[in-house]
């Protein structure tokens, strides 16, 4: 699958995740800022920017993005990077923790 098609597949998948406060898609709200792909290793790095730097739901949103993306056949591993949040570093460590 071409890179652009894989990115669109990811966007379509995470578009089903609603913002818990607004009830509309995180994609429609513009929370997904970027998707980088390493097609050789089937890895996606997804950048999430919450609507405000103190958003209480961004950890749950980031985890949902990771889980839903890793359900795709095209992706073996998803890394989610939250940006512009007061606890971004801690959230990123939690969400991307290797077991």
SULCORNOR-V355611 format. One record per run of one state. SS is the DSSP state (H for helix, E for strand, - for the rest). FROM is the first residue (numbers start at 1). LEN is the number of residues. If there is no record, write none. Layout:
ss:SS from:FROM len:LEN
ss:SS from:FROM len:LEN
This chain:
ss:- from:1 len:2
ss:H from:3 len:12
ss:- from:15 len:3
ss:E from:18 len:1
ss:- from:19 len:6
ss:E from:25 len:1
ss:- from:26 len:6
ss:E from:32 len:7
ss:- from:39 len:4
ss:E from:43 len:7
ss:- from:50 len:8
ss:H from:58 len:13
ss:- from:71 len:6
ss:E from:77 len:7
ss:- from:84 len:4
ss:H from:88 len:8
ss:- from:96 len:4
